[in-house]
Amino acid sequence: LAQLGPVRFVHCDVGQAPDVSRMLAATLESFGEVDFLVANAGVALAKDFLEVTEAEFERVVRTNLTGMFLTCQAVARHLVGRVARGGRPGAIGGRNSIVMVPAFLRKLRRPQKRPELRATGTTGTPRSP
């Protein structure tokens, strides 16, 4: 990557808001601006659904969903502020939570070790109170 231009590594747990804030601050310090975000951090479990622990599931949700939310929100706030000051807009893209949830559901539908257990899905439109 360094052949393409300057790079900087910032260690970050995207599921933790303070880490995301530090990552954005370090990026702005090093490069001056953020023009686009590709929110692509994610984890997957390579084990049978029936063997997944609650802690493992929470790690997946924290990284894949909460991380996507926190990272996109932090950069969006920066970009909105920049536009409000007369600057140019940027772009935010990400696919992790969109990809991981269907993949997780497909895993549920696969035959399990215990054939008597089957997952079923329902569809519907959420309604606001």
KEKE-3310 file (N, C-alpha, C; in steps of 0.2 Angstrom, whole numbers, plus 5000, padded with zeros to 4 digits):
npx = (5004:5010:5016:5007:5004:5005:5002:4994:4993:4981:4977:4961:4946:4932:4919:4919:4916:4925:4937:4934:4933:4946:4953:4947:4952:4966:4967:4963:4973:4984:4981:4973:4960:4945:4939:4932:4924:4926:4918:4922:4926:4925:4919:4918:4910:4917:4910:4898:4882:4874:4884:4889:4893:4886:4894:4903:4893:4890:4902:4902:4891:4894:4906:4902:4889:4887:4900:4899:4889:4895:4907:4902:4894:4903:4911:4901:4897:4908:4909:4897:4899:4910:4904:4895:4903:4906:4914:4918:4907:4908:4910:4902:4903:4899:4898:4897:4888:4877:4880:4884:4873:4863:4871:4873:4860:4858:4866:4859:4849:4854:4856:4858:4869:4860:4847:4833:4832:4827:4828:4816:4810:4802:4793:4789:4782:4790:4782:4778:4774)
npy = (4994:5006:5010:5016:5028:5038:5029:5024:5014:5011:5005:4998:4995:4993:4992:4999:5015:5025:5020:5021:5035:5039:5033:5041:5053:5051:5048:5061:5069:5064:5064:5075:5076:5067:5058:5048:5033:5016:5005:4991:4981:4966:4950:4933:4917:4901:4889:4877:4882:4878:4877:4889:4902:4914:4924:4924:4926:4939:4946:4945:4953:4965:4969:4968:4974:4985:4991:4995:5004:5014:5018:5023:5033:5042:5046:5051:5062:5070:5073:5080:5091:5096:5100:5109:5119:5124:5115:5101:5087:5070:5052:5037:5020:5003:4986:4975:4972:4970:4959:4949:4946:4940:4929:4923:4919:4910:4900:4895:4889:4878:4860:4854:4846:4839:4832:4834:4847:4862:4878:4891:4904:4920:4932:4950:4966:4978:4987:5003:5010)
npz = (5000:5003:4992:4985:4991:5006:5021:5036:5051:5063:5077:5082:5090:5083:5089:5100:5105:5110:5104:5091:5090:5093:5082:5071:5074:5074:5060:5054:5060:5053:5039:5037:5031:5029:5015:5011:5017:5020:5028:5034:5043:5051:5058:5058:5063:5063:5066:5072:5073:5084:5094:5096:5108:5120:5122:5111:5101:5104:5102:5088:5084:5091:5083:5069:5068:5078:5077:5063:5064:5073:5067:5054:5059:5066:5056:5047:5055:5055:5041:5038:5046:5039:5027:5032:5035:5022:5015:5004:5001:5006:5005:5011:5013:5015:5019:5027:5039:5031:5023:5032:5041:5032:5029:5041:5043:5033:5037:5048:5042:5036:5036:5053:5065:5073:5066:5070:5074:5067:5059:5057:5047:5048:5039:5038:5040:5050:5063:5069:5085)
capx = (5000:5014:5018:5001:5004:5006:4998:4995:4990:4978:4973:4954:4940:4926:4914:4920:4915:4931:4942:4932:4935:4953:4954:4946:4956:4972:4967:4963:4980:4989:4980:4970:4953:4943:4935:4927:4925:4924:4917:4922:4928:4920:4921:4913:4912:4918:4908:4891:4877:4872:4889:4891:4892:4883:4900:4905:4888:4890:4907:4901:4886:4898:4910:4899:4884:4889:4906:4897:4886:4899:4911:4899:4891:4908:4913:4896:4897:4914:4907:4892:4902:4914:4899:4892:4909:4907:4918:4915:4904:4912:4906:4902:4901:4900:4893:4898:4882:4872:4882:4885:4867:4861:4876:4872:4853:4859:4869:4854:4844:4858:4855:4862:4871:4854:4842:4827:4831:4826:4826:4812:4810:4796:4794:4784:4784:4790:4777:4779:4768)
capy = (5000:5012:5012:5020:5034:5037:5025:5024:5009:5013:4999:5000:4990:4997:4991:5004:5022:5029:5018:5024:5042:5040:5031:5046:5059:5050:5049:5068:5071:5061:5066:5082:5075:5060:5059:5042:5028:5009:5001:4984:4977:4961:4944:4927:4911:4895:4883:4875:4887:4876:4877:4896:4904:4920:4929:4924:4930:4946:4949:4946:4959:4971:4971:4968:4979:4991:4994:4998:5010:5019:5020:5027:5039:5046:5049:5056:5068:5074:5075:5085:5097:5099:5103:5115:5124:5125:5110:5096:5081:5064:5046:5032:5014:4997:4980:4970:4969:4968:4953:4944:4944:4934:4923:4919:4916:4904:4895:4893:4885:4872:4854:4854:4839:4836:4834:4836:4854:4866:4885:4893:4911:4923:4939:4954:4973:4981:4993:5008:5011)
capz = (5000:5004:4985:4982:4995:5013:5025:5044:5054:5069:5081:5084:5091:5080:5093:5106:5103:5111:5099:5084:5090:5092:5075:5067:5076:5071:5053:5053:5061:5048:5032:5036:5029:5027:5009:5010:5022:5018:5034:5031:5048:5052:5061:5057:5067:5059:5070:5071:5076:5091:5098:5097:5115:5120:5122:5104:5097:5106:5099:5081:5084:5092:5078:5063:5068:5082:5073:5057:5066:5076:5062:5050:5062:5067:5049:5045:5059:5052:5034:5039:5049:5034:5022:5035:5034:5015:5012:5000:5004:5006:5004:5016:5010:5019:5017:5032:5042:5026:5021:5038:5043:5028:5029:5047:5043:5029:5041:5052:5038:5034:5041:5059:5067:5076:5061:5072:5075:5061:5060:5052:5047:5046:5036:5040:5041:5057:5064:5074:5090)
cpx = (5004:5016:5013:5001:5005:5000:4999:4990:4987:4974:4966:4950:4934:4920:4914:4920:4922:4937:4941:4934:4942:4956:4953:4950:4963:4973:4967:4970:4985:4988:4976:4962:4952:4938:4930:4929:4922:4924:4916:4925:4923:4923:4916:4915:4912:4916:4900:4887:4875:4878:4892:4889:4889:4889:4902:4900:4889:4896:4906:4896:4890:4903:4906:4893:4885:4895:4904:4894:4890:4904:4908:4896:4897:4910:4908:4896:4902:4912:4902:4895:4906:4909:4896:4897:4910:4912:4914:4912:4909:4907:4907:4900:4903:4895:4893:4892:4877:4874:4882:4878:4864:4865:4874:4865:4854:4862:4864:4850:4848:4856:4860:4864:4865:4848:4835:4826:4831:4825:4821:4812:4803:4798:4788:4787:4784:4785:4779:4773:4765)
cpy = (5006:5014:5017:5027:5033:5033:5025:5018:5012:5007:5002:4995:4994:4996:4995:5011:5026:5027:5021:5032:5043:5038:5037:5052:5057:5050:5056:5071:5070:5064:5072:5081:5068:5061:5054:5037:5021:5006:4994:4979:4972:4954:4939:4921:4905:4889:4882:4880:4885:4876:4885:4899:4911:4925:4930:4928:4937:4950:4950:4952:4965:4974:4972:4973:4985:4994:4997:5004:5015:5022:5025:5033:5044:5050:5054:5062:5073:5077:5081:5091:5100:5103:5109:5121:5126:5121:5105:5090:5075:5058:5041:5025:5008:4992:4975:4967:4967:4961:4947:4942:4938:4928:4919:4916:4910:4898:4891:4888:4878:4866:4854:4847:4835:4837:4835:4843:4858:4873:4887:4901:4914:4930:4943:4961:4975:4987:4997:5009:5017)
cpz = (5000:4997:4982:4985:5002:5016:5032:5046:5061:5072:5083:5085:5089:5084:5099:5103:5104:5106:5093:5084:5089:5085:5070:5068:5073:5063:5051:5054:5056:5041:5031:5035:5029:5021:5009:5016:5019:5025:5032:5037:5050:5055:5059:5061:5063:5063:5069:5075:5083:5096:5100:5104:5114:5119:5114:5100:5098:5103:5091:5080:5085:5086:5071:5063:5072:5079:5067:5059:5069:5071:5057:5053:5064:5061:5046:5048:5056:5045:5034:5042:5043:5029:5025:5035:5027:5012:5007:5003:5003:5004:5010:5013:5015:5018:5022:5035:5037:5024:5026:5040:5039:5028:5036:5047:5038:5033:5046:5048:5035:5039:5047:5060:5070:5071:5064:5074:5068:5063:5055:5053:5046:5043:5038:5040:5048:5058:5070:5079:5088)
residu = (LEU:ALA:GLN:LEU:GLY:PRO:VAL:ARG:PHE:VAL:HIS:CYS:ASP:VAL:GLY:GLN:ALA:PRO:ASP:VAL:SER:ARG:MET:LEU:ALA:ALA:THR:LEU:GLU:SER:PHE:GLY:GLU:VAL:ASP:PHE:LEU:VAL:ALA:ASN:ALA:GLY:VAL:ALA:LEU:ALA:LYS:ASP:PHE:LEU:GLU:VAL:THR:GLU:ALA:GLU:PHE:GLU:ARG:VAL:VAL:ARG:THR:ASN:LEU:THR:GLY:MET:PHE:LEU:THR:CYS:GLN:ALA:VAL:ALA:ARG:HIS:LEU:VAL:GLY:ARG:VAL:ALA:ARG:GLY:GLY:ARG:PRO:GLY:ALA:ILE:GLY:GLY:ARG:ASN:SER:ILE:VAL:MET:VAL:PRO:ALA:PHE:LEU:ARG:LYS:LEU:ARG:ARG:PRO:GLN:LYS:ARG:PRO:GLU:LEU:ARG:ALA:THR:GLY:THR:THR:GLY:THR:PRO:ARG:SER:PRO)
# end
